[in-house]
């Protein structure tokens, strides 16, 4: 092993012949999420689970994801799978930063035409500081027909 193998914060890598010890460089990372919502209530904002799976919540207390280092949230890919009632009305999906501001992923998610609907935003550029927290939120308007049994799958990309 190299002499710096014990240096705090370093990572050991090998090219198959030689070992190198260095501080890890930045780079992209992704966080997956998986949530389910049985029924939508009118004029309600729901918090989806990031990094794992579970039921949605009307509060961010159990769904926050804290940011471990300064980075930029760059992309969001997701899909909603419906096994219950369809609705042709638009739903907004957004990233909420520190419970204060929203960055929209889409304002026109319609989960009525197909049992699985994809949505994404590849131009986000949301700057995050170490210690910030984010939530993925679903903003439901007052609807004539509320969708039921919707599962959410998504991946959030950072640089």
C-alpha positions, 0 to 999 in steps of 0.5 A, a space after each residue: 500500500 502507498 504511504 498515504 493509505 492511512 490519510 483521512 479522507 483518501 480512497 485507495 484505487 488500483 490499476 491492477 498493478 499499482 495502488 494509489 491513495 488520493 482524495 476522491 474527486 467530485 463526480 455525478 451521483 444518483 439517488 433513487 426513490 420509490 413511493 406509493 399513493 392510494 388516493 389523492 386528496 384535492 388541493 394537497 401537497 404530498 412528499 414522496 420518499 427519496 432514497 428508499 421506498 414507502 408511502 407518501 406523507 403530507 409532511 416533509 418530516 419523514 421524507 427529507 433527504 439531506 445533502 452531504 456536500 455542495 453539489 448541483 441537482 441536474 436531472 430528474 427521471 421518473 414515472 408514475 404507474 397507475 392501477 386504479 382510477 384514471 384522471 386527465 387533469 395535470 399534476 405538478 411534481 417538484 423538488 422542494 428545497 429546505 421547505 421554502 422554494 420549489 423547482 418544478 420537474 413538470 407542471 403537466 403530469 397527466 396519469 389518465 391516458 396510460 397505466 405508466 406515464 414517464 416524466 423528466 427534467 434534464 435542465 434543472 441546475 439547482 445549486 445545493 449547499 452541504 446541509 440543505 435538504 430536499 423533498 420530491 413533492 406532488 402538488 395536486 389541484 382540485 380535481 373532478 376525478 382523483 386518480 387512485 393507486 399510483 406508484 412513483 419511481 424516480 432517479 435524481 441526478 447530481 453533479 
